Amino acid sequence: MQQKIKVIQIIHFALCLGLIIAYLFLGDINALTQFNFDSSNTAHIMYILIPVMAYLLSNFLFNSQLKNIDASLKLEEKITFYQSASIMRWAVLEGAAFLILFLNKDFMIFGILIIIYLILIRPTQDNIVMKLS
């Protein structure tokens, strides 16, 4: 079981590191210091909706995948399902962060918030056991 958890943690670390590197090389630091949000511009509202929708969709997919796990399985057998649910969750968040980065670098702050959230949902043994119980 410890080996499977280590694999999940390595996948998570690689996704987070890849996003951080992409933001460092492709991002525009000046966009962070000169952030200007115009609430009357509907296009700007779309950039707020991207991380919100990614958060909602990723958690919905993750939780629905966990609900489909057969309760009679052992914890070690459930970890495979947890891994695929987690990868789905992370893919949605990563896609949203890249979408913001490529569409409009002026709104990089929202992508950085997604990255912070992605780092905060790091899989730990306690968290995995709690979710699968």
C-alpha positions as CSV (number, residue, x, y, z in Angstrom):
1,M,0.0,0.0,0.0
2,Q,2.8,2.4,0.8
3,Q,4.3,1.9,-2.6
4,K,1.0,2.8,-4.3
5,I,0.7,5.9,-2.2
6,K,4.2,6.9,-3.2
7,V,3.3,6.5,-6.9
8,I,0.3,8.8,-6.4
9,Q,2.5,11.4,-4.6
10,I,5.1,11.3,-7.4
11,I,2.4,11.8,-10.1
12,H,1.0,14.8,-8.1
13,F,4.5,16.3,-7.6
14,A,5.3,16.0,-11.3
15,L,2.1,17.7,-12.3
16,C,2.6,20.5,-9.8
17,L,6.3,21.0,-10.8
18,G,5.4,21.0,-14.5
19,L,2.8,23.7,-14.0
20,I,5.1,25.8,-11.9
21,I,7.9,25.5,-14.5
22,A,5.4,26.5,-17.3
23,Y,4.3,29.5,-15.3
24,L,7.9,30.6,-14.6
25,F,9.0,30.3,-18.3
26,L,5.8,31.2,-20.1
27,G,4.2,33.6,-17.6
28,D,4.6,37.4,-17.4
29,I,5.6,38.7,-14.0
30,N,4.6,42.2,-15.0
31,A,1.0,40.9,-15.4
32,L,1.0,40.1,-11.7
33,T,2.2,43.6,-10.7
34,Q,-0.1,45.5,-13.0
35,F,-3.2,43.4,-12.5
36,N,-6.3,45.4,-13.5
37,F,-9.8,43.9,-13.4
38,D,-12.6,45.6,-15.2
39,S,-15.9,44.1,-13.9
40,S,-17.8,45.7,-16.7
41,N,-15.9,43.7,-19.3
42,T,-17.6,40.4,-19.7
43,A,-14.5,38.8,-21.1
44,H,-12.8,39.5,-17.8
45,I,-15.5,37.7,-15.9
46,M,-14.8,34.6,-18.0
47,Y,-11.3,34.4,-16.5
48,I,-12.8,34.3,-13.0
49,L,-15.2,31.6,-14.1
50,I,-12.4,29.3,-15.4
51,P,-10.9,28.5,-12.0
52,V,-14.3,28.4,-10.3
53,M,-15.7,26.0,-12.8
54,A,-12.4,23.9,-12.7
55,Y,-12.7,23.7,-8.9
56,L,-16.3,22.6,-9.0
57,L,-15.9,20.2,-11.9
58,S,-12.8,18.6,-10.5
59,N,-14.3,18.0,-7.1
60,F,-17.5,16.7,-8.7
61,L,-15.7,14.2,-10.9
62,F,-13.4,13.2,-8.0
63,N,-16.2,12.6,-5.6
64,S,-18.4,10.8,-8.1
65,Q,-15.5,8.4,-8.9
66,L,-15.0,7.7,-5.2
67,K,-18.7,7.0,-4.8
68,N,-18.5,4.3,-7.5
69,I,-15.9,2.3,-5.6
70,D,-17.3,-1.0,-4.3
71,A,-17.3,-0.7,-0.5
72,S,-16.5,-4.4,-0.1
73,L,-13.1,-4.1,-1.6
74,K,-10.0,-3.9,0.6
75,L,-8.3,-0.6,1.1
76,E,-5.3,-1.6,-1.1
77,E,-7.7,-2.5,-3.9
78,K,-9.5,0.9,-3.6
79,I,-6.2,2.8,-4.0
80,T,-6.2,2.2,-7.8
81,F,-9.6,3.8,-8.1
82,Y,-8.5,6.6,-5.9
83,Q,-5.5,7.2,-8.1
84,S,-7.6,7.4,-11.3
85,A,-10.1,9.8,-9.6
86,S,-7.2,11.9,-8.4
87,I,-5.6,12.1,-11.8
88,M,-9.0,13.2,-13.3
89,R,-9.2,15.9,-10.6
90,W,-5.7,17.1,-11.2
91,A,-6.1,17.1,-15.0
92,V,-9.1,19.4,-14.9
93,L,-7.2,21.8,-12.6
94,E,-4.0,21.6,-14.7
95,G,-6.0,22.2,-17.9
96,A,-7.7,25.3,-16.4
97,A,-4.3,26.7,-15.3
98,F,-2.8,26.2,-18.7
99,L,-5.9,27.6,-20.3
100,I,-5.6,30.8,-18.3
101,L,-1.9,31.0,-19.1
102,F,-2.3,30.6,-22.8
103,L,-5.5,32.7,-23.3
104,N,-4.5,35.8,-21.3
105,K,-1.4,36.2,-19.2
106,D,-2.9,39.3,-17.6
107,F,-5.0,36.9,-15.5
108,M,-2.1,34.7,-14.4
109,I,-3.1,35.3,-10.8
110,F,-6.1,33.0,-11.2
111,G,-3.8,30.3,-12.6
112,I,-1.5,30.7,-9.7
113,L,-4.4,30.3,-7.3
114,I,-5.2,27.0,-9.1
115,I,-1.6,25.9,-8.7
116,I,-1.8,26.7,-5.0
117,Y,-5.0,24.7,-4.6
118,L,-3.4,21.8,-6.5
119,I,-0.5,21.9,-4.1
120,L,-2.8,22.0,-1.1
121,I,-4.7,18.8,-2.2
122,R,-1.5,16.8,-2.0
123,P,-2.3,13.1,-1.4
124,T,-1.2,11.9,2.0
125,Q,-1.8,8.5,3.5
126,D,-4.1,9.9,6.1
127,N,-6.1,11.8,3.5
128,I,-6.4,8.7,1.2
129,V,-7.5,6.4,4.1
130,M,-10.1,9.0,5.2
131,K,-11.5,9.4,1.7
132,L,-11.7,5.7,1.0
133,S,-13.2,4.7,4.4
